[in-house]
Amino acid sequence: MDEKLVKTYVPMTETAFYILLSLVQPKHGYAITDSVKKMTKDRIVLGPGTIYGSLSKMKKDQLITIIQEESNRKIYQITNLGKEVLEVEKKRIEELYQNSRGGK
């Protein structure tokens, strides 16, 4: 795993975390925003600038890939590298949670 890339993304913003988490299943931009909105019970609503800026950066960093393009709609999916980075972040969050409970 690329340690420099991990340091860029971890700790991860909630936006990045939920985008990667939603892309475990392939989705287009609107479906990602809808998925994040549902997962967070409307707490996080991603605007077009946020979602497409994040997708562009993640694609450049090879955390996600475009698996299909149909008309003007791109279908994105998390890559193996993206899954590794997401796992590092999940472990970090789990450690935070465990420590907040007194290490139980």
RANORKA-V773439 format. One line per field, one symbol per residue. phi: phi as a letter, one per 20 degrees, with the letter a starting at -180 (. if undefined). psi: psi as a letter, one per 20 degrees, with the letter a starting at -180 (. if undefined). burial: # if it has 24 or more other C-alpha atoms within 12 Angstrom, else .. Layout:
# RANORKA-V773439
phi = ???
psi = ???
burial = ???
This chain:
# RANORKA-V773439
phi = .fffffffddfefggfgfffffefdgbegffffffffffelmfddeegfffffffffffgemecbedaccldddddbfeffffffffgfffffffgffffenmf
psi = qohggghhipqqqhggghgghhjhppqrghhghggggghjljhooprgggghggggghghjkhrqpiqppdjpppqqqrhghhgghgggghggggggghhjkj.
burial = .....#..##.#.###########.###########.......###....##.##..##..#####.......######.######.##...............
